[in-house]
Amino acid sequence: MKFLKLISLLSVLSFIFLLSICACWDLSSYGVNNKNYYISSVAVYRTRAFLALPRSMCYNAFSGPTLVETNWIEELLHTPIIKGGRHQILNYQKWGECEHIQDAVSLDIEHKVHKLWILDRGNELCLPKIASFSLFYNSISEVSQLTNIIGGKLNILTIDPVVGKSGQRAYVGNAGENSLLVFSLEKLVWWRLELLEQANPLSSINADFLAISKTGPELFIASENDLELFALDLHNLRTLEEPSIIDEKNTRKENVTLIGKKLGKSRGLEADFKSGLSYFMMRDYAIVRWLIGSPIEAEYHNVLAQSYEKFPFVSELFTGPQNGLWAIVNPAGQDGCSNFNETMENLPELQSRVVRILRYNKFVRDLEVDRK
């Protein structure tokens, strides 16, 4: 906790607030235990919210859904319970049917064509894949299998908001050490990108978390277990066409820059429209924000929120409606699976499953920490 006190003294703007705007979804109509379910990713489309419930997480049942739809109405996020929404998406996730979603872990929305993109880890029977769900027709529209990829490590899919010369793409991690997957949304093809760090070639890069800068052409890369933060310049990648032959031998290479070390082991990574990059400090149950372009040191971080009761485990940070920063909160992480029965008995009662951390106002210079 000493470094957080240092931040409070040195930061120009440092906030520690307990936030109350929340959503506690009632998923009992899906057969989901409302206390113990684990959310890895949330994607919001207008008044619809999609939740990824990985079947590979011990708190979620194999017999239950791995992807559900519920409601997102911000005025109702003050209420204690929000009822589940439509159920059409349940038709496309039967366990053991490999064309269906088996283990959804990450979601993102392609707003221009009204599609939900889903990263599916697969299972022992089915290959991992990337699929899209039409938000107009409420059906799976495309499926692209990720052959020769270990599905158990995949954990993040993020869509590049900039459409390059060859169309729009998405980036997928963790596809193995020192690598990233690039996926074409139009052509439904993917290829592996080998990440090289010139200053320290022996550096191990595990792309557990990805965040695309909203103010520059950078893709930030971080690991849960390592402190290093890397940046990949997207200028060149956005102009390159897909490889003519896509296989394991045709891996492309891109240099990344070592930005420095985070303040500790962390989860989640999200950029905002005011040149900030936020992540969750697991040791201190705190969400901190670093100013992009400045030295990655304590005095250039702001503490946005800190509370064990409200943030026992944050699985992801995401940009929600009105471009605010939100945190996905779970009662515990993967570590609890080693002693599952004891952990289940001691899980904390959560009042919030998603918490708004920052508000965004394009007419105001700084982001506003949500103080409600």
ROKE-936999 format. One record per residue (C-alpha): residue in one letter; x, y, z. Coordinates in steps of 0.02 Angstrom, whole numbers, padded with zeros to 5 digits, always signed. Example, Ala and Ser with C-alpha at 12.3 -4.5 7.8 and 13.67 -1.06 7.14 Angstrom:
% residues 2
A+00615-00225+00390/S+00684-00053+00357/
This chain:
% residues 372
M+00000+00000+00000/K+00151+00117+00018/F+00159+00160-00167/L-00024+00214-00167/K+00012+00338-00028/L+00157+00403-00132/I+00042+00427-00281/S-00080+00527-00175/L+00059+00646-00123/L+00139+00669-00292/S-00006+00666-00415/V-00086+00828-00468/L-00252+00739-00481/S-00273+00585-00372/F-00445+00519-00325/I-00500+00374-00214/F-00689+00359-00218/L-00811+00219-00185/L-00931+00217-00330/S-01115+00175-00328/I-01173+00169-00509/C-01184-00016-00542/A-01273-00158-00626/C-01320-00320-00540/W-01398-00430-00671/D-01524-00564-00625/L-01473-00711-00736/S-01578-00842-00648/S-01688-00861-00803/Y-01533-00929-00890/G-01505-01055-00750/V-01357-00954-00684/N-01319-00937-00498/N-01335-00750-00469/K-01202-00746-00334/N-01060-00845-00408/Y-01055-00821-00596/Y-00897-00751-00674/I-00899-00620-00813/S-00743-00602-00921/S-00808-00474-01047/V-00953-00354-01077/A-01006-00275-01242/V-01142-00143-01252/Y-01248-00106-01405/R-01379+00030-01376/T-01489-00040-01237/R-01422-00217-01255/A-01281-00290-01152/F-01191-00452-01192/L-01096-00545-01056/A-00962-00677-01084/L-00970-00814-00951/P-00822-00930-00987/R-00862-01113-00960/S-00678-01141-00924/M-00694-01036-00766/C-00735-01147-00616/Y-00875-01034-00553/N-00975-01060-00714/A-01060-01226-00754/F-01027-01321-00916/S-01214-01349-00927/G-01249-01162-00918/P-01234-01030-01054/T-01068-00953-01101/L-01144-00798-01181/V-01302-00708-01124/E-01394-00551-01172/T-01470-00435-01044/N-01523-00253-01034/W-01416-00097-01025/I-01518+00056-00980/E-01408+00178-00887/E-01550+00254-00789/L-01586+00080-00718/L-01407+00048-00665/H-01451+00125-00496/T-01577-00013-00464/P-01523-00167-00366/I-01571-00297-00498/I-01587-00291-00687/K-01685-00434-00764/G-01613-00537-00905/G-01659-00491-01084/R-01680-00588-01246/H-01633-00770-01262/Q-01601-00795-01449/I-01413-00806-01426/L-01436-00965-01323/N-01477-01057-01485/Y-01294-01047-01539/Q-01195-01116-01393/K-01236-01299-01369/W-01093-01389-01283/G-01000-01509-01399/E-01074-01435-01559/C-00915-01363-01635/E-01003-01238-01749/H-01079-01163-01590/I-00993-01052-01462/Q-00910-01163-01330/D-00812-01048-01214/A-00838-00862-01245/V-00702-00758-01164/S-00698-00589-01252/L-00825-00481-01345/D-00821-00325-01451/I-00947-00230-01558/E-00924-00180-01741/H-01050-00039-01736/K-01056+00009-01920/V-01121-00160-01974/H-01209-00202-01809/K-01109-00358-01765/L-01052-00434-01602/W-00882-00519-01621/I-00845-00665-01505/L-00680-00746-01459/D-00713-00929-01418/R-00577-01034-01335/G-00658-01196-01394/N-00632-01355-01292/E-00558-01529-01303/L-00674-01570-01448/C-00685-01404-01539/L-00555-01285-01608/P-00549-01107-01545/K-00632-00982-01661/I-00690-00805-01693/A-00875-00786-01731/S-00993-00642-01766/F-01173-00624-01708/S-01288-00514-01812/L-01375-00389-01699/F-01511-00364-01831/Y-01551-00546-01867/N-01499-00615-01696/S-01401-00758-01773/I-01222-00815-01797/S-01165-00747-01965/E-00980-00793-01982/V-00863-00919-01902/S-00674-00927-01926/Q-00578-01070-01843/L-00407-01037-01765/T-00313-01193-01816/N-00149-01237-01729/I-00187-01112-01590/I-00195-01163-01406/G-00368-01103-01359/G-00343-01113-01171/K-00231-00958-01171/L-00337-00846-01282/N-00416-00708-01180/I-00440-00543-01272/L-00510-00481-01438/T-00511-00296-01480/I-00570-00216-01642/D-00463-00080-01719/P-00576+00074-01740/V-00469+00134-01887/V-00511+00053-02054/G-00349+00026-02149/K-00317+00004-02335/S-00364-00180-02322/G-00518-00153-02215/Q-00551-00167-02029/R-00456-00285-01917/A-00455-00354-01742/Y-00311-00409-01631/V-00313-00564-01522/G-00203-00615-01374/N-00137-00724-01293/A-00094-00837-01439/G+00075-00889-01369/E+00232-00804-01308/N+00291-00655-01411/S+00145-00666-01530/L-00019-00585-01575/L-00156-00634-01698/V-00219-00512-01829/F-00393-00548-01896/S-00478-00471-02048/L-00663-00437-02013/E-00704-00429-02199/K-00603-00576-02267/L-00618-00685-02111/V-00434-00733-02118/W-00305-00720-01982/W-00117-00729-01964/R+00011-00732-01826/L+00117-00580-01786/E+00284-00610-01700/L+00324-00470-01577/L+00506-00414-01566/E+00575-00299-01432/Q+00739-00226-01496/A+00808-00156-01333/N+00798-00325-01248/P+00776-00471-01371/L+00758-00594-01226/S+00605-00503-01162/S+00453-00616-01147/I+00295-00534-01215/N+00130-00612-01162/A-00018-00518-01234/D-00142-00552-01094/F-00219-00378-01112/L-00231-00261-01261/A-00286-00080-01275/I-00288+00030-01430/S-00248+00212-01396/K-00394+00329-01433/T-00278+00475-01466/G-00136+00395-01566/P-00087+00244-01674/E-00029+00132-01531/L-00081-00039-01470/F-00031-00064-01288/I+00012-00240-01230/A+00023-00301-01050/S+00036-00465-00956/E-00051-00516-00796/N+00105-00591-00718/D+00240-00476-00787/L+00264-00290-00754/E+00321-00234-00927/L+00208-00126-01034/F+00239-00128-01222/A+00174-00025-01368/L+00154-00077-01550/D+00148+00062-01680/L-00004+00025-01791/H+00044+00141-01934/N+00131+00004-02034/L+00013-00136-01985/R-00141-00040-02041/T-00070-00016-02217/L-00008-00194-02246/E-00116-00316-02343/E-00151-00490-02282/P-00017-00621-02320/S-00046-00709-02485/I-00025-00877-02400/I-00085-00890-02221/D-00010-01031-02120/E+00102-01058-01970/K+00260-01038-02076/N+00207-00868-02142/T+00221-00772-01980/R+00252-00586-01996/K+00360-00488-01878/E+00335-00317-01798/N+00442-00220-01675/V+00368-00164-01511/T+00432-00033-01389/L+00458-00065-01205/I+00371+00081-01118/G+00425+00032-00944/K+00355-00061-00794/K+00182-00048-00719/L+00165-00013-00534/G+00127-00196-00500/K+00043-00351-00568/S-00120-00303-00648/R-00274-00353-00746/G-00371-00259-00878/L-00306-00123-00992/E-00408+00018-01069/A-00367+00184-01152/D-00477+00338-01142/F-00507+00493-01248/K-00398+00603-01137/S-00235+00509-01169/G-00250+00398-01017/L-00217+00212-00996/S-00299+00125-00847/Y-00270-00045-00766/F-00321-00138-00607/M-00189-00167-00473/M-00230-00339-00401/R-00123-00322-00244/D-00204-00159-00189/Y-00381-00179-00261/A-00355-00013-00350/I-00389+00055-00525/V-00252+00173-00580/R-00231+00284-00733/W-00067+00327-00819/L-00046+00477-00933/I+00014+00411-01102/G+00176+00490-01158/S+00239+00528-00984/P+00365+00421-00887/I+00278+00266-00820/E+00315+00309-00639/A+00207+00331-00484/E+00193+00520-00496/Y+00116+00506-00670/H-00023+00390-00609/N-00191+00439-00534/V-00283+00323-00415/L-00461+00321-00482/A-00539+00200-00358/Q-00484+00081-00222/S-00590-00039-00120/Y-00582-00225-00080/E-00770-00227-00049/K-00811-00154-00220/F-00665-00227-00319/P-00614-00398-00249/F-00570-00450-00427/V-00583-00348-00588/S-00576-00454-00745/E-00583-00315-00874/L-00596-00128-00900/F-00699-00067-01049/T-00764+00090-01131/G-00953+00095-01114/P-01092+00210-01175/Q-01048+00395-01181/N-00866+00339-01185/G-00851+00317-00997/L-00731+00195-00916/W-00811+00043-00832/A-00744-00103-00730/I-00810-00282-00732/V-00810-00349-00553/N-00810-00531-00499/P-00809-00609-00325/A-00644-00701-00357/G-00521-00750-00491/Q-00449-00909-00565/D-00340-00940-00411/G-00494-00989-00312/C-00521-01140-00424/S-00382-01236-00337/N-00486-01247-00178/F-00656-01226-00256/N-00774-01283-00117/E-00691-01176+00016/T-00683-01026-00100/M-00867-01040-00146/E-00916-01032+00038/N-00816-00873+00066/L-00857-00774-00091/P-00899-00591-00051/E-01073-00524-00086/L-01060-00402-00231/Q-01177-00255-00253/S-01101-00212-00421/R-01049-00315-00571/V-01002-00167-00680/V-00949-00002-00603/R-00924+00161-00694/I-00755+00234-00649/L-00741+00386-00764/R-00861+00499-00856/Y-00812+00576-01022/N-00860+00750-01079/K-00782+00809-01242/F-00806+00991-01191/V-00706+00971-01030/R-00518+00955-01029/D-00505+00817-00899/L-00602+00657-00872/E-00716+00661-00721/V-00702+00527-00589/D-00875+00460-00552/R-00908+00513-00372/K-01086+00448-00351/
